[in-house]
Amino acid sequence: MRKMRKILSGLLLISLVVGMGIQISQAKEEELKGTITLSGAWALYPMVVKWAEEFQKIHPKVRLDVGAGGAGKGMADCLAKVVDIGMVSREIYPEEIKKGAWWVSVTKDAVVPTINENSPALKELLAKGVTVEACVGIWITGKIENWGDVIGRKVLHPIHVYTRSDACGAAKTWAKYMGKKQEDLLGVGVYGDPGLAEAVRNDVLGIGFNNINYVYDAKTKRQVKGIRVLPIDFNGNGQIDRDEDCYNTRDEIVQAIATGKYPSPPARDLHFVSKGKPERKVVTEFIKWVLTLGQRYVPESGYINLTQEKLQEQRKKLEGE
């Protein structure tokens, strides 16, 4: 009887060892690995770079290749299956959906008008702000050509208008705020968010627009040297009221976007887009992580978390519910 117990104990031990070996083998097989490619919106680029860094710490065998180039490039690349994920900083158009565009929203930010910090009308512009009507006169009709027409006194300095040359969410969002399309925007075309910020920084008479993460320094959270955000007079009363003054730091503008004080547009959701629902596990697991644990990195990166309800909607969409 004792001998039989020893035999059974030995068999049980062997079974446990074999079982553990199978589990370890399965764990190794299930370990995420592979490459995920992304391209598109400058607006999403800094956030996705951060997500990629953190995801790769958890899954060292996963490589994420992230490139910018504008929302138009992101959409074109994903629909052509050149990349796994297109980063898009505007709404998804019906014609893109017909071509197979599938998307989830992942975070939120906003576009702000910018001027040079040495603008001859800086003090009055910061106090009065700019109305949507003035923006239309500057970027759409071209009827406002002088800074004096914006601040209401004679100033013999012309406005040098800049816009984006690439198909991008920032320009589409800024144009939408004025009830128009990117193609309607006047100004010298400049490629990319960094390029447009640099153009305004180098021109004391310049005016442009940027995604907030190209206007605020990531470390100090203050506006970058050479550029000032031009406040928007949303209620059109000729001055920037206390509840409209939300531009001194990145934290202030982020809070204003989150609470709706800085409305949409120019605030907007940012999206991951693919040609059809992603099928590769490494891609779906990355998106799932972005919509869950990855959200912890959103505020520190200068972006705005979507509501829990909206994040849940996006997760259900990914899971096919």
C-alpha positions in Angstrom: 0.0 0.0 0.0 2.8 2.4 0.9 4.6 1.5 -2.3 1.5 2.3 -4.3 1.2 5.7 -2.6 4.8 6.4 -3.6 4.1 5.5 -7.2 1.0 7.7 -7.2 2.9 10.6 -5.6 5.6 10.2 -8.2 3.1 10.2 -11.1 1.4 13.3 -9.6 4.7 15.1 -9.4 5.5 14.2 -13.0 2.1 15.4 -14.0 2.6 18.7 -12.2 6.0 19.3 -13.8 4.7 18.4 -17.3 1.7 20.7 -16.7 3.9 23.6 -15.6 6.2 23.0 -18.6 3.2 23.2 -20.9 1.9 26.4 -19.2 5.4 28.0 -19.5 5.6 27.0 -23.2 2.1 28.4 -23.9 3.1 31.7 -22.1 6.1 32.0 -24.3 4.1 31.3 -27.4 1.5 33.9 -26.3 4.1 36.6 -25.6 3.4 39.6 -27.8 5.8 40.2 -30.5 5.9 41.8 -33.9 6.0 45.3 -35.5 3.2 47.9 -35.5 3.4 50.7 -37.9 1.7 54.1 -37.5 1.7 57.3 -39.5 -0.3 60.5 -39.7 -1.4 63.5 -37.6 1.2 65.7 -36.1 -1.4 66.4 -33.3 -1.2 62.7 -32.2 2.5 62.1 -32.8 3.9 63.2 -29.4 1.2 61.2 -27.6 1.8 58.1 -29.6 5.5 58.2 -29.2 4.9 58.2 -25.4 2.5 55.3 -25.7 4.9 53.4 -27.9 7.8 53.9 -25.3 5.6 52.7 -22.4 4.1 49.7 -24.3 7.5 48.5 -25.4 8.6 48.4 -21.7 5.9 45.9 -21.0 6.3 44.0 -24.3 10.0 44.3 -25.3 9.5 42.0 -28.3 7.0 44.5 -29.9 8.4 47.2 -32.1 6.4 50.3 -32.9 7.4 52.5 -35.9 5.7 55.9 -35.6 5.9 58.6 -38.2 4.1 61.9 -38.7 3.2 63.7 -41.9 -0.4 64.9 -41.3 -3.8 63.4 -40.9 -4.2 63.1 -44.7 -1.2 60.9 -44.9 -2.3 58.8 -42.0 -5.7 58.2 -43.6 -4.2 57.4 -47.1 -1.5 55.1 -45.6 -3.9 53.1 -43.5 -6.5 52.7 -46.4 -3.7 51.5 -48.6 -2.5 49.2 -45.9 0.9 50.8 -45.9 0.6 51.1 -42.1 -1.4 49.3 -39.5 -2.8 52.4 -37.9 -3.4 55.9 -39.3 -3.3 58.8 -36.8 -6.2 61.1 -37.7 -7.0 64.4 -36.0 -10.4 65.2 -37.6 -13.7 63.6 -38.2 -13.8 60.5 -40.4 -15.6 61.3 -43.7 -18.4 59.1 -45.2 -16.4 58.4 -48.3 -13.5 57.1 -46.2 -15.9 54.8 -44.3 -17.1 53.5 -47.7 -13.5 52.6 -48.5 -13.3 50.6 -45.3 -12.1 53.1 -42.7 -12.6 51.7 -39.1 -11.6 53.9 -36.2 -11.6 54.4 -32.5 -11.1 57.7 -30.6 -8.2 57.7 -28.3 -7.7 61.2 -26.8 -8.5 64.8 -27.3 -6.7 68.2 -27.9 -7.3 71.5 -29.6 -6.0 74.0 -32.2 -5.1 77.5 -31.1 -4.3 80.7 -33.1 -0.7 81.9 -32.6 1.2 85.2 -33.0 4.8 86.3 -32.6 5.6 87.3 -29.0 7.1 90.6 -30.4 4.0 91.5 -32.4 3.6 95.3 -32.5 0.0 94.8 -31.3 0.7 92.1 -28.7 -0.6 93.9 -25.6 -3.9 94.8 -27.2 -4.3 91.5 -28.9 -3.9 89.6 -25.6 -6.5 91.9 -23.9 -9.0 92.0 -26.7 -8.5 88.6 -28.3 -9.7 87.7 -31.8 -13.3 87.0 -32.8 -14.4 84.4 -35.3 -15.4 87.3 -37.6 -11.9 88.6 -37.5 -10.5 85.1 -38.2 -12.8 84.9 -41.2 -11.5 88.3 -42.4 -7.9 87.1 -42.0 -8.0 83.5 -43.3 -11.1 83.3 -45.5 -12.0 86.6 -47.2 -8.7 88.4 -46.9 -10.5 91.6 -46.1 -8.5 92.1 -42.9 -4.9 92.8 -43.9 -3.7 95.1 -41.2 -3.3 94.5 -37.4 -5.1 97.8 -36.8 -8.3 96.2 -38.2 -8.1 93.6 -35.5 -7.4 95.8 -32.5 -9.5 98.8 -33.5 -6.8 101.5 -33.9 -4.5 102.7 -36.6 -1.4 100.4 -36.9 0.6 100.6 -40.0 1.7 96.9 -39.9 0.3 94.3 -42.3 -0.7 90.8 -41.1 1.5 88.0 -42.5 -0.9 85.0 -42.6 0.4 81.4 -42.4 -1.5 78.1 -42.9 -0.6 74.5 -43.5 0.5 73.1 -46.8 -0.2 69.5 -45.9 -3.6 67.9 -45.6 -4.0 67.9 -41.9 -6.5 67.8 -39.1 -5.3 71.1 -37.5 -6.1 73.1 -40.7 -9.4 71.3 -41.2 -10.4 71.9 -37.6 -9.4 75.6 -37.7 -11.3 76.1 -41.0 -14.3 74.3 -39.5 -14.4 76.8 -36.7 -15.0 79.4 -39.3 -17.5 77.3 -41.2 -15.2 76.5 -44.0 -12.7 73.8 -45.3 -9.0 73.6 -45.4 -8.9 74.5 -49.0 -10.6 77.8 -48.2 -7.8 79.0 -45.9 -5.6 81.9 -47.2 -1.9 82.3 -46.3 1.6 81.1 -47.0 1.5 77.3 -46.8 3.9 75.7 -44.4 4.5 71.9 -43.9 3.7 70.4 -40.5 3.0 71.7 -37.0 6.7 72.3 -36.2 7.2 74.2 -39.5 4.1 76.5 -38.9 5.2 77.3 -35.4 8.7 78.2 -36.6 7.3 80.4 -39.4 5.3 82.5 -36.8 8.3 82.5 -34.4 10.5 84.0 -37.1 8.0 86.7 -38.2 7.0 89.5 -35.9 3.9 90.2 -38.1 3.0 86.6 -38.4 -0.2 84.8 -37.5 -0.8 81.1 -37.6 -2.4 78.1 -35.7 -1.1 75.1 -34.0 -2.0 72.0 -32.0 -1.4 72.9 -28.4 1.5 70.5 -27.9 3.6 72.6 -30.4 2.9 75.8 -28.5 3.6 74.8 -25.0 7.0 73.5 -23.7 6.7 69.9 -22.4 8.9 70.5 -19.4 7.9 74.0 -18.2 4.4 73.8 -19.6 4.7 77.5 -20.5 4.3 78.9 -24.0 7.4 78.2 -26.1 9.8 81.1 -26.6 8.9 83.3 -29.6 5.2 82.4 -29.8 2.1 83.5 -27.9 -1.3 82.0 -28.1 -3.8 84.6 -29.5 -6.9 84.3 -27.2 -10.2 83.8 -28.8 -13.0 86.2 -27.9 -15.7 83.5 -28.0 -18.6 85.7 -26.8 -17.6 88.6 -29.1 -17.8 91.3 -26.5 -14.4 92.9 -27.5 -12.4 91.6 -24.6 -11.0 88.5 -23.0 -13.1 87.8 -19.9 -11.8 86.0 -16.9 -13.5 82.8 -17.9 -12.0 83.0 -21.4 -8.4 83.6 -20.1 -7.0 80.0 -20.1 -3.8 80.1 -22.1 -0.9 80.9 -19.7 0.1 77.3 -19.1 -0.5 74.0 -20.8 -2.4 72.8 -17.7 -4.8 75.7 -18.0 -5.7 75.1 -21.7 -6.0 71.4 -21.1 -8.5 72.0 -18.2 -10.4 74.4 -20.4 -10.7 71.8 -23.2 -11.7 69.1 -20.7 -14.5 71.2 -19.2 -15.7 72.6 -22.6 -14.7 76.2 -21.8 -12.6 75.9 -24.9 -15.3 74.5 -27.2 -15.3 72.1 -30.2 -14.2 73.2 -32.7 -11.4 74.2 -32.3 -11.2 71.4 -29.7 -11.5 67.9 -31.3 -11.1 64.1 -30.7 -8.1 62.3 -32.1 -8.4 58.8 -33.7 -6.7 55.6 -34.6 -7.9 54.4 -38.0 -7.3 51.2 -40.0 -8.5 49.5 -43.1 -11.2 47.4 -41.5 -11.1 46.3 -37.9 -7.5 45.2 -37.0 -7.0 41.5 -37.1 -3.4 41.0 -35.9 -3.4 40.4 -32.1 -0.4 42.6 -31.5 -2.3 45.6 -33.0 -5.5 44.9 -31.2 -3.7 44.5 -27.9 -1.9 47.7 -28.3 -5.1 49.6 -29.0 -6.8 47.9 -26.1 -3.9 49.0 -23.8 -4.1 52.6 -25.2 -7.8 52.7 -24.3 -7.2 51.4 -20.7 -3.8 51.5 -18.9 -2.3 53.8 -21.6 -4.8 56.6 -20.6 -2.7 57.3 -17.5 -0.1 59.0 -19.7 -2.5 61.3 -21.4 -2.6 64.3 -19.0 1.1 64.4 -18.4 1.6 64.5 -22.2 -0.5 67.5 -22.6 -3.6 65.8 -23.9 -7.2 65.4 -22.6 -8.7 62.1 -21.5 -11.9 61.1 -23.2 -14.8 60.5 -20.7 -15.0 57.0 -19.2 -18.3 56.5 -21.1 -16.6 57.3 -24.4 -13.6 55.1 -23.7 -16.0 52.2 -22.9 -17.7 52.8 -26.2 -14.4 52.6 -28.0 -13.4 49.4 -26.2 -16.7 47.8 -27.1 -16.1 48.8 -30.7 -12.7 47.1 -30.6 -14.1 44.0 -29.1 -16.9 43.9 -31.7 -19.8 44.3 -29.3 
